[in-house]
Amino acid sequence: ALLYTASLLDSASATALDCGELLPSPERAKILAVWHLLEMAKTTVDRSIACLKPSPTTA
């Protein structure tokens, strides 16, 4: 579920960034704020996924 969520957030982030490039300044700022929130959520999910991976043990 976390991998799927990360993929969805990645797609949403890319879509928001693409849309922001086409808009004038005030609307663009709003879209970039949404993009930033999506990136923060994606980072949280990515870190959660990384924590699930077992760390290598040293001998």
TIVO-2410 file (N, C-alpha, C; in nm, 3 decimals):
# residues 59
REC num residu      c1      c2      c3 atome chaine
REC   1      A   0.082  -0.119   0.000     N      A
REC   1      A   0.000   0.000   0.000    CA      A
REC   1      A   0.087   0.126   0.000     C      A
REC   2      L   0.200   0.121   0.072     N      A
REC   2      L   0.286   0.239   0.075    CA      A
REC   2      L   0.351   0.265  -0.060     C      A
REC   3      L   0.389   0.158  -0.129     N      A
REC   3      L   0.449   0.176  -0.263    CA      A
REC   3      L   0.349   0.236  -0.360     C      A
REC   4      Y   0.225   0.191  -0.352     N      A
REC   4      Y   0.119   0.245  -0.438    CA      A
REC   4      Y   0.093   0.392  -0.404     C      A
REC   5      T   0.090   0.423  -0.276     N      A
REC   5      T   0.070   0.561  -0.233    CA      A
REC   5      T   0.184   0.650  -0.281     C      A
REC   6      A   0.306   0.601  -0.272     N      A
REC   6      A   0.421   0.678  -0.320    CA      A
REC   6      A   0.409   0.704  -0.470     C      A
REC   7      S   0.364   0.604  -0.544     N      A
REC   7      S   0.346   0.620  -0.688    CA      A
REC   7      S   0.237   0.723  -0.719     C      A
REC   8      L   0.127   0.717  -0.646     N      A
REC   8      L   0.019   0.815  -0.666    CA      A
REC   8      L   0.066   0.956  -0.634     C      A
REC   9      L   0.139   0.971  -0.525     N      A
REC   9      L   0.189   1.104  -0.489    CA      A
REC   9      L   0.289   1.155  -0.593     C      A
REC  10      D   0.370   1.067  -0.647     N      A
REC  10      D   0.465   1.106  -0.751    CA      A
REC  10      D   0.392   1.156  -0.875     C      A
REC  11      S   0.287   1.085  -0.916     N      A
REC  11      S   0.209   1.126  -1.032    CA      A
REC  11      S   0.137   1.259  -1.007     C      A
REC  12      A   0.079   1.273  -0.888     N      A
REC  12      A   0.009   1.396  -0.855    CA      A
REC  12      A   0.106   1.514  -0.851     C      A
REC  13      S   0.224   1.491  -0.799     N      A
REC  13      S   0.325   1.596  -0.791    CA      A
REC  13      S   0.368   1.641  -0.930     C      A
REC  14      A   0.394   1.545  -1.018     N      A
REC  14      A   0.433   1.577  -1.155    CA      A
REC  14      A   0.322   1.652  -1.228     C      A
REC  15      T   0.198   1.610  -1.208     N      A
REC  15      T   0.084   1.676  -1.271    CA      A
REC  15      T   0.070   1.819  -1.222     C      A
REC  16      A   0.082   1.839  -1.093     N      A
REC  16      A   0.071   1.974  -1.037    CA      A
REC  16      A   0.181   2.064  -1.091     C      A
REC  17      L   0.302   2.013  -1.099     N      A
REC  17      L   0.413   2.092  -1.149    CA      A
REC  17      L   0.393   2.129  -1.295     C      A
REC  18      D   0.346   2.034  -1.376     N      A
REC  18      D   0.318   2.063  -1.517    CA      A
REC  18      D   0.209   2.168  -1.532     C      A
REC  19      C   0.104   2.157  -1.453     N      A
REC  19      C  -0.006   2.254  -1.460    CA      A
REC  19      C   0.041   2.393  -1.417     C      A
REC  20      G   0.126   2.398  -1.318     N      A
REC  20      G   0.174   2.526  -1.268    CA      A
REC  20      G   0.252   2.605  -1.372     C      A
REC  21      E   0.320   2.535  -1.460     N      A
REC  21      E   0.400   2.602  -1.563    CA      A
REC  21      E   0.314   2.677  -1.663     C      A
REC  22      L   0.187   2.640  -1.675     N      A
REC  22      L   0.099   2.700  -1.775    CA      A
REC  22      L   0.016   2.816  -1.721     C      A
REC  23      L   0.023   2.842  -1.591     N      A
REC  23      L  -0.064   2.941  -1.529    CA      A
REC  23      L   0.008   3.073  -1.503     C      A
REC  24      P  -0.071   3.183  -1.496     N      A
REC  24      P  -0.012   3.311  -1.457    CA      A
REC  24      P   0.027   3.310  -1.308     C      A
REC  25      S   0.098   3.411  -1.268     N      A
REC  25      S   0.162   3.415  -1.136    CA      A
REC  25      S   0.075   3.381  -1.015     C      A
REC  26      P  -0.039   3.446  -0.989     N      A
REC  26      P  -0.111   3.412  -0.864    CA      A
REC  26      P  -0.157   3.266  -0.859     C      A
REC  27      E  -0.210   3.217  -0.970     N      A
REC  27      E  -0.256   3.079  -0.975    CA      A
REC  27      E  -0.139   2.982  -0.970     C      A
REC  28      R  -0.030   3.021  -1.032     N      A
REC  28      R   0.090   2.937  -1.033    CA      A
REC  28      R   0.142   2.918  -0.891     C      A
REC  29      A   0.139   3.024  -0.812     N      A
REC  29      A   0.186   3.015  -0.673    CA      A
REC  29      A   0.102   2.915  -0.594     C      A
REC  30      K  -0.028   2.913  -0.618     N      A
REC  30      K  -0.116   2.819  -0.549    CA      A
REC  30      K  -0.083   2.675  -0.588     C      A
REC  31      I  -0.064   2.652  -0.717     N      A
REC  31      I  -0.031   2.518  -0.764    CA      A
REC  31      I   0.104   2.473  -0.710     C      A
REC  32      L   0.200   2.565  -0.705     N      A
REC  32      L   0.331   2.529  -0.651    CA      A
REC  32      L   0.323   2.499  -0.502     C      A
REC  33      A   0.231   2.565  -0.431     N      A
REC  33      A   0.211   2.532  -0.289    CA      A
REC  33      A   0.155   2.391  -0.275     C      A
REC  34      V   0.062   2.354  -0.362     N      A
REC  34      V   0.007   2.218  -0.362    CA      A
REC  34      V   0.118   2.119  -0.396     C      A
REC  35      W   0.200   2.152  -0.495     N      A
REC  35      W   0.312   2.065  -0.532    CA      A
REC  35      W   0.405   2.043  -0.412     C      A
REC  36      H   0.433   2.151  -0.339     N      A
REC  36      H   0.521   2.140  -0.223    CA      A
REC  36      H   0.461   2.046  -0.117     C      A
REC  37      L   0.332   2.058  -0.092     N      A
REC  37      L   0.265   1.970   0.004    CA      A
REC  37      L   0.271   1.824  -0.042     C      A
REC  38      L   0.251   1.801  -0.171     N      A
REC  38      L   0.261   1.666  -0.225    CA      A
REC  38      L   0.402   1.610  -0.208     C      A
REC  39      E   0.501   1.692  -0.231     N      A
REC  39      E   0.640   1.648  -0.215    CA      A
REC  39      E   0.671   1.614  -0.069     C      A
REC  40      M   0.617   1.693   0.023     N      A
REC  40      M   0.637   1.663   0.165    CA      A
REC  40      M   0.571   1.531   0.202     C      A
REC  41      A   0.450   1.508   0.151     N      A
REC  41      A   0.380   1.381   0.178    CA      A
REC  41      A   0.457   1.265   0.118     C      A
REC  42      K   0.508   1.283  -0.004     N      A
REC  42      K   0.584   1.177  -0.070    CA      A
REC  42      K   0.712   1.144   0.008     C      A
REC  43      T   0.778   1.246   0.059     N      A
REC  43      T   0.898   1.223   0.139    CA      A
REC  43      T   0.866   1.142   0.264     C      A
REC  44      T   0.753   1.174   0.327     N      A
REC  44      T   0.711   1.099   0.446    CA      A
REC  44      T   0.686   0.953   0.413     C      A
REC  45      V   0.617   0.928   0.302     N      A
REC  45      V   0.589   0.790   0.261    CA      A
REC  45      V   0.719   0.719   0.223     C      A
REC  46      D   0.806   0.787   0.149     N      A
REC  46      D   0.934   0.726   0.111    CA      A
REC  46      D   1.017   0.688   0.234     C      A
REC  47      R   1.016   0.773   0.335     N      A
REC  47      R   1.091   0.742   0.457    CA      A
REC  47      R   1.028   0.625   0.531     C      A
REC  48      S   0.896   0.618   0.528     N      A
REC  48      S   0.827   0.504   0.591    CA      A
REC  48      S   0.865   0.374   0.522     C      A
REC  49      I   0.872   0.378   0.389     N      A
REC  49      I   0.912   0.259   0.313    CA      A
REC  49      I   1.055   0.220   0.348     C      A
REC  50      A   1.142   0.320   0.357     N      A
REC  50      A   1.283   0.292   0.389    CA      A
REC  50      A   1.296   0.229   0.528     C      A
REC  51      C   1.211   0.269   0.620     N      A
REC  51      C   1.216   0.213   0.757    CA      A
REC  51      C   1.170   0.068   0.761     C      A
REC  52      L   1.093   0.026   0.662     N      A
REC  52      L   1.045  -0.112   0.659    CA      A
REC  52      L   1.152  -0.209   0.610     C      A
REC  53      K   1.251  -0.158   0.540     N      A
REC  53      K   1.358  -0.244   0.488    CA      A
REC  53      K   1.451  -0.280   0.603     C      A
REC  54      P   1.483  -0.407   0.615     N      A
REC  54      P   1.575  -0.447   0.723    CA      A
REC  54      P   1.714  -0.390   0.697     C      A
REC  55      S   1.775  -0.340   0.801     N      A
REC  55      S   1.910  -0.287   0.785    CA      A
REC  55      S   2.009  -0.403   0.785     C      A
REC  56      P   2.114  -0.392   0.706     N      A
REC  56      P   2.213  -0.500   0.702    CA      A
REC  56      P   2.285  -0.509   0.837     C      A
REC  57      T   2.306  -0.630   0.880     N      A
REC  57      T   2.376  -0.650   1.007    CA      A
REC  57      T   2.525  -0.659   0.982     C      A
REC  58      T   2.599  -0.605   1.073     N      A
REC  58      T   2.745  -0.613   1.060    CA      A
REC  58      T   2.795  -0.735   1.136     C      A
REC  59      A   2.891  -0.802   1.078     N      A
REC  59      A   2.944  -0.924   1.140    CA      A
REC  59      A   3.061  -0.895   1.228     C      A
***
